[in-house]
């Protein structure tokens, strides 16, 4: 292995390790409070969801893994067993970018936008999902759902499915 390749692997490992630590440090802790803007311009804080189980999906419009999990997220949200859970999509994207995206693709979550500072508390690697119980305690922080690729497939087509097994397990813990 060349020295240059070794340095690249080490750099990627360190970046992923620090992101993972940043995410995991919140497990067992109160969700950090927030004040963010929704698509209608209202300021939303954690108190708007207080007392309810909550899933925060950190995403952005140009993130292919984020976009690939949206149909599965919509399906999960629509299930009766999870109707009492609040599902919120958090992005650093601005209102126009999110609305333009939503005109093309349905995403049934509440949307909080322009949230760069809050997003960076949890990650610089997208998507991630943060699960919060009714007491405001973070129970799980999961990377995006694994993408299922066909045998021999080596590039994304944008039509891949995702595996929601771990997401469902985390939902069950806050139900």
Secondary structure as UniProt FT lines:
FT   HELIX           3..24
FT   TURN            25..28
FT   STRAND          35..38
FT   TURN            39..40
FT   STRAND          43..45
FT   HELIX           46..48
FT   TURN            49..51
FT   STRAND          54..58
FT   TURN            61..62
FT   HELIX           64..78
FT   HELIX           80..82
FT   TURN            83..84
FT   STRAND          86..90
FT   HELIX           95..104
FT   STRAND          110..113
FT   HELIX           116..122
FT   STRAND          128..132
FT   TURN            134..135
FT   STRAND          137..143
FT   STRAND          146..148
FT   TURN            151..152
FT   STRAND          161..163
FT   HELIX           165..174
//
